[in-house]
Amino acid sequence: MTKGYTVLGPEIVSDLHDPVRDFAYDALVGLSERPKRLSSKYFYDDAGSRYFQRIMSLEDYYPTACEREILTERAHEIISPMLGRGPFNLVDLGAGDGAKTKILLDALRAAKAEFTYVPIDISEGAMRTLVEAVRVEQPDTRVSGLVCEYVEGAHYLGRAFADRSNLVLFLGSNIGNFNRVQARAFLRRLWSSLRKGDCVLIGFDLKKDIEVLLRAYNDSEGVTAAFNLNLLTRMNRELGADFDVTKFRHYGTYSVFSGAMESYLVSLEPQVVRIDALEQSFSFDAWEPLHTEYSYKYLRADIDRMAADTGFSVIRQFEDSRGWFASSLWRVEIETKVPSPLK
Ligand SMILES: C[S@@+](CC[C@H](N)C(=O)[O-])C[C@H]1O[C@@H](n2cnc3c(N)ncnc32)[C@H](O)[C@@H]1O
């Protein structure tokens, strides 16, 4: 089952073959573009994962509290389609610290379900911490972690776990980092890796008062700013760059046109940055932005359309009491095993 994967421990394998090389390549492409950009997936080195844990505990950052409320109140309804069907995988795409997933793990254990927990995350540090926590807190839970990108995780499900049913979680509004085209492509890819009767629970952050959105991504304690700026520190450490972090500022804004919160690092003065791993320097003008994140927000109708466009049917949709966040439970209704060149 682990062929082609690097074994990181008894319960963790990795599909990241040369992560620093990939990072260097993406930095080269992204910093050569106008506007400059870098994918938000690079936020999550060990320090970034810790910053994100702090963000999730902030009053201003509402998505965590909203999703926790839904999972706590609706745990049984969420897991019930999987009960009585034999052993299955609880797959957690972009699992992070798994704090909210533990609500569902508890519900599954209380229901005496036979399952394997399969967290998938690009961050090796976050994965090691999560798997160790599950082992200590829930020693009777079977866990099989995979360090890789989402799309590789979908591929792994189709290949390594083809004989098991799946309940796939895509929590924390992770889907929002994809634009609509990318989200549709990824969900269709996921659909084709699953089997008839498999379910997916996706957390969608809903469109709401723009002031609430702006506060969430510009928190008063400055943790989101530190999280964003940590990307420069990571480039300094892993790529031998010489970014002066004090010469950039975090800027988070909402685009009504695209329906996304967008995060930037803005250069405060003209400067040249050297990246040794690329043997190249990059110049920034004063007030030139480096785009670092999209977080797309959804209307309820967008969610229905996304499910229909990607082959899923919506079984139930749960919202928190403020109507700010939706956890949408989808199912694969037909056999998906058509020949695919990507499998
Ligand atoms: C916003 S956090 C959400 C964590 C968790 N699901 C939650 O709801 O609390 C995103 C997580 O996804 C991981 N991640 C980000 N981009 C990824 C990618 N392209 N492939 C796999 N994991 C990714 C990060 O390392 C991080 O742990």
The ligand as a Tripos MOL2 file, in Angstrom:
@<TRIPOS>MOLECULE
LIG
   27    29     1     0     0
SMALL
NO_CHARGES

@<TRIPOS>ATOM
      1 C1         -7.0760   26.3520    6.8940 C.3       1 LIG1
      2 S1         -6.2120   24.9860    7.5840 S.3       1 LIG1
      3 C2         -7.6010   23.9780    8.0830 C.3       1 LIG1
      4 C3         -7.2540   22.8490    9.0040 C.3       1 LIG1
      5 C4         -8.4390   21.9690    9.4510 C.3       1 LIG1
      6 N1         -9.0670   21.2880    8.3400 N.3       1 LIG1
      7 C5         -9.4600   22.7730   10.1960 C.2       1 LIG1
      8 O1        -10.5660   22.9370    9.6870 O.co2     1 LIG1
      9 O2         -9.1690   23.2400   11.2940 O.co2     1 LIG1
     10 C6         -5.6320   24.2410    6.1020 C.3       1 LIG1
     11 C7         -4.8370   22.9430    6.2830 C.3       1 LIG1
     12 O3         -4.6780   22.3500    4.9870 O.3       1 LIG1
     13 C8         -3.3000   22.0990    4.7240 C.3       1 LIG1
     14 N2         -3.1000   22.4170    3.3000 N.ar      1 LIG1
     15 C9         -3.0760   23.6350    2.7100 C.ar      1 LIG1
     16 N3         -2.9120   23.5290    1.3760 N.ar      1 LIG1
     17 C10        -2.8470   22.1950    1.1190 C.ar      1 LIG1
     18 C11        -2.6980   21.4350   -0.0870 C.ar      1 LIG1
     19 N4         -2.5920   22.0230   -1.2770 N.pl3     1 LIG1
     20 N5         -2.6760   20.0830    0.0110 N.ar      1 LIG1
     21 C12        -2.7750   19.4710    1.2320 C.ar      1 LIG1
     22 N6         -2.9240   20.1420    2.4050 N.ar      1 LIG1
     23 C13        -2.9570   21.4850    2.3450 C.ar      1 LIG1
     24 C14        -2.5150   22.9880    5.6420 C.3       1 LIG1
     25 O4         -1.2570   22.4340    5.9790 O.3       1 LIG1
     26 C15        -3.4470   23.1360    6.8450 C.3       1 LIG1
     27 O5         -3.1840   22.1600    7.8250 O.3       1 LIG1
@<TRIPOS>BOND
     1     1     2 1
     2     2     3 1
     3     2    10 1
     4     3     4 1
     5     4     5 1
     6     5     6 1
     7     5     7 1
     8     7     8 2
     9     7     9 1
    10    10    11 1
    11    11    12 1
    12    11    26 1
    13    12    13 1
    14    13    14 1
    15    13    24 1
    16    14    15 ar
    17    14    23 ar
    18    15    16 ar
    19    16    17 ar
    20    17    18 ar
    21    17    23 ar
    22    18    19 1
    23    18    20 ar
    24    20    21 ar
    25    21    22 ar
    26    22    23 ar
    27    24    25 1
    28    24    26 1
    29    26    27 1
@<TRIPOS>SUBSTRUCTURE
     1 LIG1         1 GROUP 0 **** ****
